[in-house]
Every structure is written in structure tokens, then in C-alpha cells.
Amino acid sequence: MKVKSFIILTFFTMFTGIYTVPLEKTETGFAKNVIILIPDGMSTDGVTLTRWVYNDGKPLNMDEIASGLVRTHNSDTIIADSAPGGTALATGHKTQDKLIGIKPKKAVLYGSDKNDEKDYYSPVASVLELAKSMGKSTGIIATSEIMHATPADFTAHATHRSNYNDITEQQVFQNLDVVFGGGEFFLKAENREDKEDMINVLKENNYKVIKTKKELDQLKNGKVWGLFSSKDIPYDIDRTTEPSLTDMTKKAIELLSKNENGFFLMVEGSKVDWAAHANSPAGLISEIRSFDNAVGAALNFAKNNKDTLVIVVSDHGNGGITIGNQDTTGNYPEIPLENFVSTLRKVTSTEEALSKRIAEKPENTSNLIQKYFGFTPSNEEIQNLKSKSKAADIQKILAEMLNKRSHLGWTTGGHTGEEVVLYVYADDYKNILGGTVQNSDIARYMAKAMAGDLDKLSSELFVPSKDFSNYGITVSTDLSDKNNPKFILTKNNNKYLFFENRNYLETNNKKINFNGVVVYNEEELFIPLNALKLLN
């Protein structure tokens, strides 16, 4: 029986090329480049619907690399938000709601680390920080504001995902190579609590700051922040002049791959999640299609650069979308494909964009729906829409109209706790992670692929102030400016000034840079070991 099983497995592997292994059996150091693409909040029925609507059932780019399932729960609750979900993917630590790149106060569910509670709210290194420490180039891309939860999980450490001042400042001083997305609003001095102009800081640190697709296309080299929208980038189906997720992904790979040591890139299709929250099918499937196109660009590079690992994984489900609803309970086997997809195939606008048009010109409601949704609404639907003056209320009705015509169900406007699909591409099938794994395993897998050690880096990047005495250092805190805490470290009667979220110290009117950023969680100060060693 064992011989027979071996023969079957060998045949399957040789002739299908599909084989997956648990984390402990993957090789160490098989990838020079790592690309992780995260379709935030993507559930399997959303993928299925996208495939039918846009591809007539033919495979998407990500389909060919499906390898397993990922458990998405937090350290203490079973439905994850993007902050703890992304933290697990980025750092290898399950954590709690709203926390960005730090350990939890409560770790009780299977797969979490009880030891994390001892050092709760302590920052932990991300795989991006690991890649940077290894001399690799690093980049992040998002269609949301770049300081939103998922990109923040890879680049910052904060006690709440809405601490945009701290998160943005850490990102600016993380010495990243490529940053593409939205969020210019949060870098401008007039919109920040600390009133500091982060865009000027970027320019002072030799970054190109670009804002248009033309500027993106013309980029050939150098460090860059692309801020293509004041806040989030429009849904792909509504875009006009902004670059697509694929445009940004291709350009990031082009720039980052110039480094002989390799690169790490995180790409987020952020607004898959936003559409799912709104139960909006038009937004959902157009964003999944856009995301899958970016996956195609990453796979194209990886297949021509065999030392590249590509991972696609969502941080959680969202919306509980189903193909089939209460109306199909008794006749689902008889319903033809066209009944589910014909309406959505005619849609050329998201519910959000159309709702704004209707709110501006309610007298044109019927014509606008015919133009952008491709059908004539009923008199009852028109009256219902005209009774609403707010775009958000109109958007909800439009989504309901599409859902009803397409026989789609939704269980919630929030996140869901099911497993999500894991997609992995590696040149050698023996290194393709598979099975049902924890979200925290993904970070460990990427670190192992790069031959790095996340735990070791955490101890080096984040020395707590309680341990400063081991280095003959005392510390005092200056909170006179609550938005810009300063820390005076003293060693051998010499004083050194450190700044929250920054990567330099000042002494004797000199500015000295170091690797990493200063993190302050309101209880404890953390400074990189390489910075402490600069003190004499």
C-alpha cells in the first residue's frame, strides 16, 4: 500500500506539477525576491463571480497557483480586522483588533503565542523590515491611503490603526524605496496634528514625489513616493487618469529589481474590502479583476526570474457574499448562468460613482441607470431612489438592485471568519507552502524563503527602554510637544536626542542616521540596537 501511494504521488507530481509542503519542509533561502499580493477582504464567492462575469468561467491568473487555505482569526477573537490580520501576515504574530505591528495583550486562541502577552504592545519586525536589513529594496502599494491598516502592518508599529500621524511618519522614515497609492492628504502639514510637512521631508531625503500616471510611466530609477490621490484611488472601473494597480505593480517591480540583492514588495488591492462592506457587487468584481491583473504581472516576472516567490492571500473574508440567495432556494439547479451574470456584464460604473451622479441630478435617475447599469429600473425603484437625497443611501439601493437581479446574497456588512485561499508560486514545487495554515505562518514562510530571522531582528530593532541600563544608558522623556515626543538618552555624561517615529538622533548639533525607527507606545520606548551602539 505504501509503495502504491508513493507511485500515485510521484505520478501526480510529475504530470501535474502540483505539490505542496508544510512550512517546516520548505527550503531556507530559496527566494531572492518576494512579492505578496493581498486582496483585502476577498472571499471565495467573490472570486467565482468575477471569473464568471469577466472570464466566462475560464481561470483567473491566481487560479493556477492555488495551494491551500489560511486561517484568519486573531489572538483572541475569530473574526479579524485588517490591522491584526495584516500584522499576522507581516510579522508572524497573531494580535488583537486595531493593533499595527505589535504584540497582543491577550493571546488565547489556537495558533497565537501566549508568551506575547508578557511583552504586550511591544513592536515586532515585519518581513519588509527584514528584507531591508538584508540589503534588499522594499516597496508597498495600495489603492487605499498608503497609511491604511494593511500597508501600515508592513511598515509601522502603533497601538491603533487610526494613528495616521505616527504611521505616516514611520513610513516616511523607514527608508522605503517605492511607495505607490493614495493618501497625500495625510502628509500635508495642514492636515496633521503635528503640523509637519511630510512631503517636504520626503524631498529632503531625496525621494521623487509624483502624482500622475505620466510621471509614473517616465520613472526609470531612484527612490519614489507616488501619491495618486488625496485619499483613496477610485475603484478600477471608475478610474480616469489614475494609474491602475497593475501599472503600479509593474513599475514597482521594474524599479526594485535593479537591486542585485533582491527585493520585497507588498501589493494590496485595498478596495475589494470596501466594496464587500457595502455589499456592492459591481465594485467587488471590478476590484477583484483589477487585482488579478496585478497578480498576472507579478507571475510574469516570477516565471522569468526563477528566484522569485509570489504569494497571494487575503487577510480575512468580508460580506458573506453567496452566488444564490433566498429567492433561489427551490430552483437553484435550474437557473442558467446568464441569470447570474448578464446584468453585471453590462455595468460600467460602481454603485458608489453612480449614486453620486444620481444625487446631483435626481431628475435623470432612469437615464443614468440605463447608461451605466444597462437596464431600465422599475417605477417603484425610481421612486425609491428619488426619495433619498444622500449618495450613501442611493448607493445602498443601487447595490440591492444589482444583487436582486443577479441572485446574490450577503450575510453582513462586516468581516467574516472563514478560511481564505492561499496562492503560492515558487519555481521549485518542493517549496510551495500548502495545506491549511495560520495567517502568521505566511510571514514565517517569507522570512525562511529569504533566509532571515524575524525574532532575531525584532530583538535588534526594538530594544525596550527598561533594558537601556544594560548599555550604561539612562533616559528621560520630553513631552512638552505632545505630538512630537523627544527622548534624551545619556551615556558617560554625553546627551543624545531621539525623536518618536524617526530614524536619526542628534548630538552636539550633529544628525546621525540609523537603521529602523524609534517607537513609543505611550508606556515603553523602543530604539534600535544599532542606534544605541552609536552612543559613546
ABEGO torsion letter per residue (X at the ends): XAAAAAAAAAAAAAAAGBBBBBAAABBBGABABBBBBBBBGBBAAAAAAAAAAAAGGBBBAAAAABAEBBBABBAABABBBAAAAAAAAAAGBBBBBGBBGBBBABBABBGBBAAAAAABGBBBBBAAAAAAAAGBBBBBBBABBAABAAAAAAABBBABAABAAAAAAAAAAAGBABBBEBGAAAABAAABAAGBBAAAAAAAAGBBBBABAAAAAABABEBBBBBABABBBBBAAABBABBBAAAAAAAAAAAAAABAAEBBBBBBBAAAAAAAAAGBAAAAAAAAAAAAAAAAAAAAAAAABAABBBBBBBABBBGGBBBEBAAAAAAAAABBAAAAAAAAAABABBAAAAAAAAAABAAAAAAAAAAAAGBBBBAAAAAAAAABABAAAAAAAAAAAAAAAAGBBBABABBBABBBBBBBBBABAAABBBEBBBAAAAAAAAAAAAGBBAAAAAAAABBBAAAAAAAGBBBBBBAABAABBBBBBBBGGBBBBBBBGBABBBBGGBBBBBBEBBBBAGABBBBBAAAAAABX
